[in-house]
Amino acid sequence: MKPIKVGLMGIGTVGTGTYTVLLRNQEEIRRRAGRAIEIAMVADLDNDRARAIVGPDIEVVSDAFQIVDNPDIDIVIELIGGYGVARELVMKAITHGKHVVTANKALLATYGTEIFRAAQEHGVMVAFEAAVAGGIPIIKALREGLTANRIQWIAGIINGTTNFILSEMRDKGLDFDVVLKEAQRLGYAEADPTFDIEGVDAAHKATLMSAIAFGIPVQFDKAHVEGITKLQASDIRYAEQLGYRIKLLGIARRAEQGIELRVHPTLIPANRLIANVEGAMNAVLVQGDAVGATLYYGKGAGSEPTASAVIADLVDITRLATADPEHRVPYLAFQPDEMSDTPILPMTDVTTSYYLRIRVADKLGVVADITRILADSAISIDAMLQKEPGEGETQTDVIILTHATKEKHVNKAIAAIEALSTVAGEVTRIRLESLS
């Protein structure tokens, strides 16, 4: 059987890894796929660098649309990123009847509904294992391995940059700004780290996982997104003293009135496996009604780990290319005409527990005023930590852990607490998940 021809659009870190692994393991991959998979064409603005990587036998072009328009190309790999030209290329490839493999979580989280609808109309596959958690096969696990389950919730450390920063803050007792500079120096953080540290990258990934887990459209615009920029070393230290670790989690959960979709710093009990995922590693915890809790751990980024996911998608498409489109695995696990319109809950309606750090004057009755406000908002206290002020200090920290309550009740209580004359500045609020 003749080889399947692939066009690679973008040969940066992941593209280079994809070419390298495909070449190194070509015989193993052929035996698994049933036919050879060959990169026949590469598009990259830096032609000289691309040719140095792939050699003289593969056609290298500057214009990625030449790949999309080439009738000999069966599958295109989109590794350009972003929303603009990548969207045009993917849509044109689909209309030309080409299958698509992409690592572009931002594109799919924003325009996935449009892209998957077009792919269905043209009978082609869009595969995106590499878009979430790098080398961890979480998309296949959710879409196929756990297909017998009613997924109850997902909680994931799905951004290596922020996990590295939080690990360093905990290990070295340093504040966020100091560790961010070190992460940039070491190459863990980009020169502009906004998408990572503000939680946007994790929210793109959580959006895709929520769609697959619950059979709903991708709805990134409805996700609640918070980053780690406001965390202080003191919060990490207090959490440790109370038996918790702080991680940036992407959470998707079934609730009575809808689906929770949120990304934010989260206190997790220190004895949970996921709480001990350190450095730039990723982990996703999935709770299914039949299987219980399953944990997926590994490298969430990098050249060859992400290439592993890209090539796995190439193999899947090669195996299924001649199959009846109606008998392929659906893009988002559920049949397209069986998607649910279950709403994404606004954050104010989410129920969880909370860590509150309050800077107060060292005066009699301050704690009584705070606990009264919490009681008036129907918020019960699980634990409290009151620090002794240092010598010569007139203020101290009060740390409160609450039982589960709705976010809107906490919003009301925080506003009332901040209005007290004995409270200095804003209340720090971090959500808490037991993940049990």
C-alpha positions as a printed Julia matrix, in Angstrom:
436×3 Matrix{Float64}:
   0.0    0.0    0.0
   1.39   3.41  -0.93
   2.54   5.7    1.91
   0.2    8.31   3.32
   1.52  11.78   2.48
   1.74  14.42   5.19
   2.25  18.17   4.96
   3.84  19.79   8.02
   2.97  23.45   8.59
   5.47  24.94  11.03
   8.73  23.25  11.97
   9.58  24.87  15.27
  10.09  22.93  18.49
   7.15  20.52  18.08
   7.49  20.29  14.29
  11.15  19.33  14.6
  10.28  16.72  17.22
   7.55  15.32  14.98
   9.91  14.96  12.01
  12.65  13.46  14.19
  10.47  10.86  15.94
   8.64   9.92  12.75
  11.97   9.31  11.01
  13.57   7.48  13.94
  10.61   5.16  14.59
   9.32   4.89  11.03
   9.35   1.08  10.87
   7.58   0.69  14.22
   5.01   3.29  13.19
   4.45   1.61   9.8
   3.77  -1.73  11.5
   1.21  -0.11  13.76
  -0.48   2.07  11.16
  -0.61  -0.53   8.39
   1.17   1.69   5.89
   4.09   4.1    5.84
   3.57   7.71   6.93
   5.82  10.19   5.13
   6.29  13.92   5.54
   6.31  15.0    1.91
   6.17  18.79   2.3
   7.11  21.36   4.95
   6.03  24.99   5.21
   8.02  27.44   7.31
   8.95  31.08   6.91
  12.59  30.21   7.62
  13.31  28.02   4.6
  17.02  27.63   5.33
  16.43  26.36   8.86
  13.65  24.02   7.66
  15.9   22.52   4.95
  18.68  22.04   7.46
  16.28  19.96   9.57
  14.57  17.83   6.91
  17.27  17.6    4.24
  17.07  18.01   0.45
  14.54  15.27  -0.34
  11.5   16.98   1.21
   9.91  19.98  -0.48
  10.16  23.12   1.67
   7.96  26.16   1.0
   7.3   29.49   2.68
   3.56  29.58   2.0
   1.57  27.02   4.0
  -1.34  27.37   1.58
   0.77  25.46  -0.97
   0.46  22.43   1.31
  -3.28  22.87   1.74
  -3.75  23.21  -2.04
  -1.52  20.24  -2.95
  -3.78  17.34  -4.07
  -1.1   14.77  -3.18
  -1.17  15.65   0.54
  -3.51  13.43   2.57
  -3.02  14.88   6.07
  -1.91  18.34   7.18
  -0.28  18.97  10.56
  -0.94  22.5   11.82
   1.76  23.65  14.25
   1.67  27.36  13.47
  -0.51  28.38  16.42
  -2.77  31.37  16.97
  -6.22  32.18  15.66
  -5.59  33.95  12.36
  -3.85  32.2    9.48
  -4.02  28.85  11.32
  -7.82  29.03  11.23
  -7.81  29.83   7.5
  -5.41  26.98   6.76
  -7.38  24.41   8.78
 -10.7   25.4    7.24
  -9.29  25.33   3.72
  -7.65  21.96   4.31
 -11.0   20.58   5.46
 -12.84  21.93   2.43
 -10.18  20.28   0.22
 -10.95  16.95   1.91
  -7.72  16.7    3.9
  -7.52  15.33   7.42
  -6.04  17.65  10.04
  -3.78  17.1   13.05
  -3.27  20.13  15.28
  -1.69  21.05  18.6
  -3.5   24.4   18.58
  -5.62  24.42  21.75
  -6.39  28.14  21.43
  -7.84  27.66  17.93
 -10.01  24.69  18.9
 -11.2   26.16  22.21
 -12.35  29.29  20.37
 -13.47  28.0   16.95
 -13.81  24.26  17.56
 -17.56  24.16  16.96
 -17.12  25.69  13.5
 -14.13  23.5   12.65
 -15.72  20.21  13.76
 -18.94  21.03  11.89
 -16.99  21.65   8.68
 -15.0   18.45   9.17
 -18.2   16.44   9.58
 -19.67  17.96   6.41
 -16.56  17.03   4.39
 -16.05  13.61   5.93
 -12.56  14.28   7.32
 -10.96  13.83  10.72
  -9.59  16.54  13.0
  -7.29  15.1   15.67
  -5.83  17.13  18.53
  -4.24  14.9   21.17
  -1.23  17.22  21.31
  -3.42  20.23  22.15
  -3.88  19.14  25.79
  -1.15  18.04  28.22
   1.57  17.39  25.62
   2.63  13.75  25.68
  -0.11  12.59  28.08
  -2.82  10.76  26.03
  -5.67  12.39  27.95
  -7.85  13.1   24.89
  -7.84   9.43  23.87
  -8.51   8.38  27.47
 -11.55  10.67  27.74
 -12.82  10.01  24.22
 -12.27   6.24  24.1
 -10.82   4.62  27.22
 -13.48   6.01  29.57
 -16.37   5.88  27.12
 -18.42   3.57  29.39
 -18.36   6.14  32.19
 -20.47   9.11  33.09
 -17.62  11.5   33.82
 -18.29  13.38  37.05
 -15.33  15.76  37.17
 -11.89  16.53  35.83
  -9.14  18.41  37.65
  -5.86  19.01  35.89
  -2.46  20.62  36.31
  -2.26  21.4   32.61
   0.25  24.23  32.38
   3.87  23.38  33.12
   5.06  26.98  33.42
   2.74  27.84  36.29
   3.38  24.51  38.02
   7.13  25.16  37.86
   6.64  28.63  39.33
   4.43  27.37  42.17
   6.86  24.54  42.93
   9.75  26.99  43.14
   7.75  29.39  45.31
   7.03  26.54  47.71
  10.54  25.06  47.75
  12.43  28.35  48.06
   9.9   30.59  49.81
  10.2   33.22  47.06
   7.53  35.56  45.75
   5.95  35.22  42.33
   7.85  37.99  40.53
  11.25  36.6   41.54
  10.43  33.05  40.42
   8.91  34.23  37.13
  12.21  35.87  36.15
  14.04  32.65  36.98
  11.52  30.62  34.94
  12.11  32.93  31.96
  15.89  32.61  32.34
  15.61  28.8   32.34
  13.25  28.74  29.35
  10.19  27.47  31.25
   8.36  30.77  30.69
   8.07  32.82  27.51
   9.32  36.4   27.24
   5.61  37.3   27.31
   4.18  34.73  29.73
   0.68  36.21  29.91
  -1.24  33.22  28.49
   0.45  30.92  31.01
   0.49  32.94  34.22
  -3.0   34.4   33.73
  -4.51  30.92  33.25
  -5.6   31.36  29.62
  -3.59  28.42  28.26
  -4.99  26.12  30.96
  -8.51  27.39  30.24
  -8.17  26.51  26.54
  -7.24  22.95  27.52
  -9.94  22.65  30.2
 -12.51  23.82  27.65
 -11.58  21.0   25.26
 -11.63  18.39  28.03
 -15.02  19.58  29.27
 -16.52  19.22  25.79
 -15.26  15.64  25.46
 -16.18  14.65  29.02
 -19.72  16.01  29.04
 -20.75  16.11  25.39
 -21.16  19.88  25.22
 -19.9   22.39  22.61
 -16.53  24.07  23.22
 -17.29  27.27  25.13
 -14.06  28.99  26.13
 -15.85  32.34  26.43
 -17.86  30.97  29.38
 -14.89  29.66  31.38
 -13.89  31.39  34.6
 -10.18  32.18  34.34
  -7.77  33.32  37.06
  -3.98  33.13  37.04
  -1.3   32.97  39.72
   0.02  36.53  39.58
  -1.57  37.59  42.88
  -0.28  34.65  44.92
   2.24  35.44  47.61
   4.84  33.22  49.23
   2.95  33.67  52.52
  -0.15  32.01  51.02
   1.86  28.97  50.0
   3.44  28.85  53.46
   0.1   29.13  55.28
  -1.41  26.45  53.02
   1.45  24.11  53.95
   0.85  24.73  57.65
  -2.8   23.77  57.17
  -1.93  20.58  55.23
  -2.48  21.83  51.67
  -0.57  22.6   48.47
  -1.52  25.32  46.0
  -1.77  24.38  42.32
  -3.27  26.1   39.28
  -6.08  23.71  38.36
  -8.32  23.45  35.34
 -11.61  22.07  36.66
 -14.67  20.8   34.81
 -17.45  19.31  36.92
 -21.06  18.22  36.59
 -23.29  20.13  38.99
 -27.01  19.99  39.6
 -27.78  23.04  37.5
 -25.07  22.77  34.83
 -21.36  22.38  34.17
 -18.59  24.12  36.11
 -15.71  25.26  33.89
 -13.01  27.14  35.78
  -9.27  27.72  36.07
  -7.78  29.21  39.23
  -5.22  28.63  41.99
  -6.54  25.88  44.25
  -5.7   24.45  47.66
  -5.45  20.64  47.47
  -4.85  18.32  50.45
  -1.12  17.54  50.52
  -1.77  13.78  50.64
  -3.43  13.74  47.21
  -1.17  12.38  44.45
  -1.9   15.35  42.19
  -0.8   17.76  44.94
   2.69  16.27  44.68
   3.15  16.88  40.95
   6.13  19.23  40.85
   8.18  21.23  38.39
   6.97  21.53  34.81
   5.1   18.21  34.84
   1.37  17.88  34.07
  -1.28  15.64  35.6
  -5.0   15.16  35.02
  -7.34  13.49  37.51
 -10.6   12.14  36.09
 -13.51  10.84  38.17
 -15.85   8.42  36.39
 -18.89   6.74  37.91
 -17.75   3.22  36.97
 -13.96   3.41  37.09
 -13.6    5.84  40.0
 -10.57   8.14  40.0
  -7.87   7.76  37.33
  -4.69   9.86  37.17
  -2.7   10.68  34.03
   0.81  12.06  34.55
   3.68  13.08  32.34
   5.41  15.8   30.36
   2.93  18.43  29.26
   5.19  20.12  26.74
   8.48  19.75  24.9
   9.59  18.71  21.45
   9.38  14.91  21.51
   6.66  14.46  24.19
   4.28  16.61  22.14
   5.48  14.97  18.93
   4.46  11.64  20.47
   0.86  12.88  20.59
   1.0   14.35  17.07
   2.23  11.05  15.61
  -0.34   9.04  17.56
  -2.99  11.14  15.79
  -1.31  10.48  12.43
  -1.46   6.74  13.1
  -5.14   6.9   14.12
  -6.05   8.8   10.95
  -4.01   6.43   8.77
  -5.82   3.43  10.25
  -9.25   5.0    9.79
  -8.76   6.98   6.56
 -10.75   4.48   4.48
 -13.44   3.88   7.13
 -16.99   5.1    6.74
 -17.0    8.57   8.38
 -20.08   7.64  10.4
 -18.16   4.81  12.07
 -15.13   6.83  13.17
 -14.64   8.01  16.74
 -16.49  11.36  17.05
 -14.33  14.46  17.42
 -15.71  15.25  20.88
 -16.54  11.64  21.92
 -20.31  12.07  21.53
 -22.1   11.8   18.2
 -22.44  15.31  16.7
 -26.27  15.22  16.75
 -26.23  14.06  20.39
 -24.41  17.03  21.91
 -26.02  18.47  25.04
 -27.05  22.07  25.64
 -26.31  21.81  29.38
 -25.28  25.34  30.41
 -21.93  26.42  31.8
 -22.57  27.78  35.29
 -21.56  31.35  36.11
 -18.87  31.42  38.78
 -21.27  33.0   41.28
 -23.29  29.76  41.29
 -20.31  27.45  41.84
 -20.11  25.72  45.23
 -16.72  25.01  46.75
 -14.66  25.68  49.89
 -12.39  28.67  50.42
  -9.13  29.87  51.92
  -9.35  33.5   53.07
  -6.3   35.5   54.15
  -7.25  38.73  55.91
  -4.78  41.39  57.04
  -6.18  42.88  60.25
  -5.3   45.32  63.02
  -4.07  43.59  66.15
  -7.09  44.62  68.21
  -9.61  42.9   70.42
 -12.87  41.89  68.69
 -11.58  41.88  65.1
 -11.92  38.12  64.66
 -15.39  38.23  66.25
 -16.48  40.8   63.65
 -15.19  38.62  60.81
 -16.82  35.43  62.06
 -20.12  37.3   62.54
 -20.04  38.47  58.9
 -19.34  34.92  57.71
 -22.2   33.57  59.82
 -24.55  36.22  58.45
 -23.65  35.0   54.94
 -24.35  31.36  55.93
 -20.64  30.45  55.68
 -19.33  28.02  58.26
 -15.68  27.89  59.31
 -13.68  24.68  58.99
 -10.35  25.93  60.37
  -8.7   29.17  61.46
  -5.1   30.28  61.84
  -4.22  33.56  63.53
  -0.59  34.64  63.37
   1.1   36.5   66.19
   2.25  39.94  65.01
   5.98  40.47  64.8
   7.78  42.73  67.21
   6.7   46.31  66.66
   3.96  45.32  64.17
   0.37  46.48  64.61
  -1.16  44.17  61.97
  -1.32  40.43  61.51
  -2.83  37.78  59.22
  -5.96  35.79  59.95
  -6.4   32.71  57.76
  -9.79  31.02  57.52
 -10.8   27.83  55.73
 -14.52  27.57  55.07
 -16.84  24.67  54.46
 -18.42  24.43  51.0
 -20.57  27.4   50.04
 -21.62  29.29  46.93
 -19.26  31.84  45.44
 -21.88  34.59  45.59
 -22.11  34.19  49.39
 -18.34  34.51  49.68
 -18.36  37.6   47.43
 -20.88  39.25  49.76
 -18.93  38.31  52.89
 -15.61  39.53  51.47
 -17.14  42.9   50.58
 -18.42  43.3   54.14
 -15.09  42.21  55.67
 -13.1   44.62  53.5
 -15.39  47.44  54.67
 -14.31  46.95  58.3
 -12.04  49.73  59.57
  -9.83  47.09  61.21
  -9.12  45.27  57.92
  -6.23  46.43  55.74
  -6.4   46.03  51.97
  -8.12  43.29  50.02
  -9.0   39.82  51.27
  -7.04  37.09  49.49
  -9.41  34.34  48.34
  -8.21  30.95  47.07
 -10.65  28.15  46.34
 -10.18  24.74  47.96
 -10.94  21.32  46.45
 -10.69  18.04  48.35
 -10.65  15.98  45.07
 -11.95  12.94  46.94
